[in-house]
Amino acid sequence: FDLIRCRSSFNYNAVVRVHTLLGCPSVALGYFVRMRRESVSPDFHTFPFLLKACGLLPDSLFLARALHSGLIKFGFPVDLFVCNTLACTYCRFGDTAAAKGVLEGNPYRDVVGFNVLIDGLVKAGEIDHARKVFDEMPERDSVSWSTLVAGYAKENRCAEAIRTFDRMAESRVKFNNVALVSVLSACARIGQLSKGKQIHHHIVANGIELDSYLATALVDLYAKCGCIDTAEKVFSLCRDKNNTALWNSILVGLGIHGSGSRLLHYFSRMTDSGIKPDRISLLGTLAGCSHSGLIGEAMAIFASMETLYGVPRDAKHYACVVDLLARAGYVEEAAEVVIRGGAPDGGDVVFSWEGLLGGCKIHGNVGVAEAAALRVMESKPEDGGVYSELAHVYAGSQRWDDVAKVRMLRDGRKGVEKVAGWSSIQLNGEKEMHEFVSGDSLHPLSGEIYFLLNGL
């Protein structure tokens, strides 16, 4: 390039394009600056790759706006490719309003541009706005549907994710892995085992490859829905096990079911396979050991986290160890861990105090329970659960006056949340899941729900 005496826009476009494709956005933009210094005018082909380069740089919204202005200044038409590239660049920086303005102000629009906008809105947490854009699309493809399903799952609006997936099926749009993984995650969160099984059957029947992402979602589904043996079978069928998330799903699943010995077996297989545990792997393993009472094994893993695995301990790892010791009756030792270790990363030590309070509820150590409850109340004054925990400890020691005082304190404080537990039920084979709380009479189908519950 430097040997060319009279460089043209063609030469500069080529070098900008190459450096953008190589992932060197700063170099690409540097050539554009050099181009302007040499008084070489950009042409219509210059800006698309400059915009792509801009999108690869962090905090470069101002550059995107400057390039957009350059397009207008030089009088270049914004065709379909440039329009989509510009919208994508704005979405990457979270300026969804500008992206929408680009698309709406251009007569050349296609499904790709709308998909870019929906994806940007989903990432910005504007799922309802994304749904509105989706409903206004003249045509939709699998990317449109799967992005919306993933958006609902991301926002924990699981029932809507499943309903959107069902609409996708009714529209005879071919499922992609993003839609399948997202809807399986939604099923796992609300315990929709039957729906998850249907989707699993579809995967098998259509010969869809069980990659590590699908396997992770299925393992998570079956583990959370009580089918840990099926979760292990899915894990064994997945050929690509070079994915930490897959191992984490089986470790956490076994931990939930109190299968500490099997969990440690998988943890050993994981490390022997050369897969490096991350903070979630170790958190799941410590939590599983806690639920299974494997004190020695848990403490050995906790002690070697930094030296053997290179993972720094955080507040939640300490909370697992505190919970482990407190559950086993070593309440004083657990308190020492909180006081000495706490949260060395500056994280929220309240997790440890909550674990300690839970152990006191089991073993009735009133003094430590009061100290732990006081710390939790200071950190989370709106949490109504801590009052219930402390009242339970007092009740276990027959201190009824103190139980009444705690309840009066809770009821007298403003902003304390009494979070109602909710359940979900499926009526008469309906696709929709109905959510309700204890004593709920406001649900439109409360009569049918109570009729079914009374028959259990």
N, C-alpha and C positions, 0 to 999 in steps of 0.2 A: 504493500500500500504506500509506504513512504517513498518508494522509487518512482511513483507516478508523478509526473511534473504538473500536469493540469488536471486536477481531480474534479470530477463532476458529481452531481447528486447521485448518479448511478453507483459510483465508487463508494460514496459515503453510506448510501442505503445498504450496500452489501456488507460493509464492515459493521454497521449498527446491527443488522440482522444476525450476523454470525455471533457477535458477542452477547446478544440477547438470548439466542438459543443455547449458548454455552453457559448461561447463568451468570454472566458478568455485566449486570445492569449499569453499574457506575462507569465502566469502560465505554459501554454503548452510548450513554448520555454524554460522556466526555468527548466522544467523536462528533456528536451533534453540536456541542459548544465550539469545537474546532472548525466544524463546517461553517458555522455562522461567522466566525472570526475571519475565515478566508473568503467571506462574501459569496459563498456558494448557496444559492437559494434551495430550500427543500422543495420536494415535489409531493405529489399525492401519495407516493409509496413510502415516504419517510416516516410519517406519523404512527401508523399502526404498531411498528416494532418499538418505537420510542415509548408509546403508551404501555406496551407489554413490559418493557424494561423498567418503567416507572412503577408498575404494579409489583415488581419484585423487590423494590426498596422499601424499608419500613418508614412510616411517617412521611410519605411523599405526596400527600394530597395536594399540596400547593403546586407541585410539579405537574400533576395531572391536570389541574385547572389551567396552568400556564400553557400546556400543550394543547388543551381544548381551545384556548383563546387563539393560539397560533394557527390552528386549523381554520378558524373563522377569519382571522386577519389575512391569511394568504388566499382566502376565497375557495378553499378546496371543498368539494361536496362530501357530506358525511354519508357514505354508502353503507350497505348492510354490515360489511366486515368491520369498518371503522366504528360504526354505531355500537355493535356488540362489544368490541374491544374497549371502547370508552366506558360503556356501562359496566363492564367487568372490572375495569380499573377503579371506578368510583366505588363499586360495591366492596372491593378489597379493603378500602379505607373507611368503610362504614357509612359513606355518604349515599344512602339509598335514594334520598330525594333527588340528588343530581342525576343518578342513574335512571330514575323514573322519568325525569325531565328529558334526558337524551332520547329515550325510547319513544316517549309520547310525542316529541317534537320531530320525529323522523318518519316519513311515509314508508321507509324500507324496514319493516319489522318482521321477524320470524320467530319460531318457537325457541330458538337458541337465546335470543335476546331476553325473552320473557323468563326463560329458565335461569339466566344469569341474575335477573332481578329477584326472582323468588328465592334463589339461593342466598343472595345478599340480605334479603329481609329476614330469612330464617336465622342466619348467623348473627344478625343484629337483634334477635329476640322479638321481632315483629311478626309473629306467626299469623295473627289475624289479618294483618295487612297483606301478607303473602297469600293467604287464602283468597282474599278479595281479588288480587291480581290473577291468581289461578282461575277463579271462576269467570273472569273476563277474557281469558285467552280464547281466541278463535279455534285453536287446535292444541292438543296436548300430546306429549310423548311419554315414554317410560321415565325419563329424567324429571319431567314436571311432576308426575305422580309420586315418584320415590322421594324427591326433595321435600314435598309436603308431608309425606308419611314420616320421614326422618325428623322434620321440624316439630311435628306434634310429639313424637317420642322424646326428642331433646327437651321439650318444655314440660315433660311428664304429664302430658294430656293423652294418656294411653288409650282411653276409649275412643277418642277422636282419631288417633293414629290407626286403630283397628278398623273403624268405620271407613276411613279414607282408603285403606288397603282393600276392603271389600268392594268399594265403588270402583277401584282400579281393576279388580277381577271382573266385575260386571261389565266394564267397558272393554273387556278382552284385550287389555294392554299387557304385553309380556313383562313379567316381573324381572327386575334386575336384583343383584345381591344387596344393594343399598336398601331397597324396599323390604326384602326378606329379613335382613338383619335388624332393621328398625322395628318392624312389626313383631318379630320374636322378642325383642327387648321389651316392647310395650306389653306383650302377653306375660312375660316373666314378672314384671312389676305389679300387675294386678291379679296374678294367679290364674290367668286364662289358659289352663292346661289343655283343654279340649281344642281350642283354636290353635294353639301352638302345635299340637299333634297333627292337625289338618295341614298346616303349613309344612311340617316335617315330611308328611306323606307326599305332598306335592313335590318337594325337593327330590325325594327318592324316586317317585314315579316318573319324573321328567328327566332323570339322569343328570341333575345339576350337581356339579362337583362340590364336594364338601370341603371347601377351603377353610383356613384357620378362622376366618371371621364368622362364617356360618356356624362352624363347630362351636366357637366360643358362645355365640348367642343361644344355641341349642343346649349346651351344657348348663348355661346360666338358667335357662327356662326350666329344665328338668330338675335341677338342684333346688331352685326356689319353690318349685311346686311339689316337693317331697319325693321325687323319683330319682334318687341319687344313683341307683344301679343303672338306670337308663342313661343318666348323665355320663357315667363311666364308660358305657358301651359306645356312646357317640364320640367321646374323647379317644377311645382306642381305634375307631374307624377313620379318624382324621389322619391322613398321611403327613401333612405339613404341620409338624409340631414345633417349628422354629419361631414360635410366637409367644411372647411372655404373657399376653392377655389370655391365651387359651389355657396355659398352666394356672394362671391366677384364678380363672373361673372354676376349675376343678378343685383347687386348694380351698377357695372360699366356700364352695358348695359342701365339701366334706366337713369343713369347720362348722358350718351351720347345722349339720346333722350330727355333730358330736363324734364324728369318726376320726378321732385324733391319730390313731395308729396308721390308718390308711392314708391320712393326710401327710404324715411324715414320710410314708413310703413314696408318695408322689413327689414330695419336696426333694427327697434324695434322688429320684429319677430325673427330676428337672435339673438339678445341679450336675449330676453325672452326664447328662446330655449336652452340657456346655451352655445351657440357657442360664443367664445371669439373673438371679432374683432382683426385683425392684422393691420399692417401699410397699407396694400393694401386696406382693407375694409374701413378704415378711409379716406384714400386718395381718393378712389372712391366716398365716401359719400360727402366729402368736395367739390370735383370737380362737382358732381351732383348738390349740393346746389348752387355752383357758377353759373352754367349754368341756374339755375332756379331762381336766385335772392333771395334765402332764406338766408338772411344775419343773422338773429337772431339765426336760427337753426344751421347754420354752426359755428357761433362763440361759441355757447354753447358746441357743440361737440369738437371743437378745444380746448376750455378751460379745458375740462374734459378728454382729451386724456390720460394724464399720471396718473391722480388720479383715474379715474373710470375704465379705460381699461388697464392701465399699459403699454401703447405704447408711447415711447418717440417721440417728434416731430422732424421731419427731414426737410431738405431743401425743399422737394416737398410739405410737408404739409403747410409750411409757404407760398410757392408760390401759393398754392390754395387759401389761405386766402387773399393774396395780390391781386390775380386775381379777387376774389369775390368783394372786396372793390372797386378796380379800375373800374370794369365793372359797378358797381352801382353808380359811380360818386364820390366816396370818395377817390379821388386820393391822397390828402395830408395825410389822415389817412393810406392809403396803404403804402405810402412812409415811414411813421413812423414805421410801422410794419417791413419793410425791414431793416431800420436803427437800430432799437432796437433789433429785434429778429434775423433777417438774417437767418443764418443756425447754430443753437446752437450745432449741432453735428459735426461742422467743415466741413460740406458738402458744395456743390457748391451753393453759394447764387445767382448765375447768373439766376437760375430759377425764383427767385422772381423779379429780375430786368426786366426780359423778360415779366413777367405777368404785371408788372407796366407799361411797355412801351405799351403793348397791350391795357390797360385801357386808357392811354393817347391818343392813336389813336382814341378811341371811343369818348372821351370827350374833346380832343383838348387842353390839358394842356402842352404847349410847353416847359416851363421851366423844369418841372419834366421829360418830355420825353427826353430832351437833356441830363440830368444827368443820366437817366436810360440807354440811348443808349450808352453813354460813358463807363459805367460800363460793359455793354455787350460786347462792342468792345474790351475792355481790356482783358476780359476773353476768348472771342471767336473771335479773329481777322479775322478768315477765314469765319465767318458766314455772307453771303450776305443778309440774311433776315433782319437783324437789320437796314441796310441802307434803305431798302424798307419801313420798319415800320416808321423810322424817317422822310423819305421823305413824307410819307402819312400824318403825323402829320403837317408838314410844309404846304403841299398842302391844308389841311383843314383850315389853317389860312391864305391862300392866299399869303404865303411867297415863291414865285416862285424862287427868287434868291437863297434862301436857299435849295430849292429842287434841283436845278441845281448843287449847291456846293456839296451836299451829294452824288449825282450820280457821279460827277467827282472824289470825294474822293474814292468812291467804285471802280470805273474803274481804278483809278491810283494806287491802292494797289495790290501788288502781293499776290497770294494765296487766294483771296476772292472767295468763291464758289457761283456761281449763280445756285442754284439747280432747275432743271426743274421738274415741276409736271408731273407725268406719269399716264396714264390710261390703262385699259386693256379691251379687247373686244373678244367675241367669234363669229366666222364666220361660218355661214351655218351649225350649229350644230356640229362643230368640237369639239373634246375633248380638244384640246390645246387652252390655252389663249394666245392672242397676246398683248404684251405690247408696248406702243408708247408714245411719248411726243408731245407737241404742235408743229405743223409745221413739223412733222417728214416725211421725204421723203426717208429715208434709209431703212425702214422696207420693206422686200420683198413683203409684201401684202398691201402696203400703198394704192394702188388704190382701193382695195376692202374695206379697212377700211374707207376711205373717202366717198366712195359711200354709205356705210351703215350709217355713221354719218350724211351725208347730208339728209338722209331720215327720221331722227328722228324728 
